[in-house]
Amino acid sequence: MPAVTVIIPSYNLGQYIGETLQSVKDQTYKDWECLIVENGSTDNSKEVIREFASVDGRFKLIPLLNNIGVAAARNLAMQRSLGKYLLFLDADDLIDPKYMEAAVTALEEDPSVTVVYAQADRFGAEKEWDLPPFDMGTMLASNCLYISCFFRKREYDLYYGGGFDTAFVNGYEDWDFWLSFFESLPEEPNVLQLPEVYFHYRTRQDSRNKGVSDEVLKEIRRMLWEKHKALYSKYFCDPTLTVEYRRMERAFRKASKSLGWQLRSGVKELLKK
C-alpha cells in the first residue's frame, strides 16, 4: 500500500490540471497514489488525467457523470484512499518536488505532530499572500491553513469520520474541515509549519472564494459558530484577525495606492493649509 494518498477534485480545469499532476509526479518521494475525482467536466480534463494515468499507474481516475461538488468529491476519494498519510490538492495548485518528502519525514520523526504544512506563495491573478502563523485562536477568527496539508489517515479514521460538510456550498468547507478535525482530537493539535516554500497557490479571477460576498461570508461564519461552539467558547478572537477585517484592510491598502486616492489626499492636505 502507498504511504501517501493525494486527493484532487477536478472540474473544468483542464488548462491547469496537467501542471498540477506533473508537480505530483515530480516528487522526490515516490511512495504515493493520486486519486483524481473528475466531476463531469465538459472540457479536456478527463483526457489530460487519462494521459497521466496511462503512463503512471499511481494516478487513478475516478470519473463521475455529474458535478457532486468539491466537498463530496474529496469525501469519495478519502473512502477509497489507501495511504497512511493524506494530502488534498486542488486541480490548479502546485506542490514543490520536496514537499512530500519533507512532510512525511516530519510525521515519521514525531508521532505527536497532527498536521504538517509549509510556507507558501501565490501566483496568477493575485500575488499577495496574507497567511498568519497557526494557532487555534487565529484559526477560529480566520482560516490560516490552506487545504494542502499532510495529516495521518489513522487520526481521521479514529476521531473524525464525517469528512467535508457538503452544506458549505459557497466555499470555506476546508476551514470547517480543519475545525471539525481539531475539535475531535483528544488533545490540542500539534501543527508544524515547514520553513521552506513548498506550496504554490494559484489565484484566479473566477475562483469560488474570491466571489464570496460579505453577506454570504456572514452566513458561513454563523454556520461555523453553530457547529463549533465548543471550540469557540475556549478562545476570544482578536477582531483584527477576522476574515472581514483582513478583507477591508487589503481593500484599503489597494485603494490607497491608486492615483485617484493620492490626488484626493493631496487636495485635502492643500485645503488644510
Sequence and secondary structure as in RCSB ss.txt:
>XXXX:A:sequence
MPAVTVIIPSYNLGQYIGETLQSVKDQTYKDWECLIVENGSTDNSKEVIREFASVDGRFKLIPLLNNIGVAAARN
LAMQRSLGKYLLFLDADDLIDPKYMEAAVTALEEDPSVTVVYAQADRFGAEKEWDLPPFDMGTMLASNCLYISCF
FRKREYDLYYGGGFDTAFVNGYEDWDFWLSFFESLPEEPNVLQLPEVYFHYRTRQDSRNKGVSDEVLKEIRRMLW
EKHKALYSKYFCDPTLTVEYRRMERAFRKASKSLGWQLRSGVKELLKK
>XXXX:A:secstr
  SEEEEEEESS HHHHHHHHHHHHT S   EEEEEEEE  SSSHHHHHHHHHHH TTEEEEEESS   HHHHHH
HHHHH   SEEEE  TT EE TTHHHHHHHHHHH TT  EEEEEEEEEES          HHHHHHS  S S  E
EEHHHHHHH    S TT TTS HHHHHHHHHHHHSSS   EEEEEEEEEEEEE TT TGGG  HHHHHHHHHHHH
HH HHHHTT    GGGSHHHHHHHHHHHHHHTSHHHHHHHHHHHHHH 
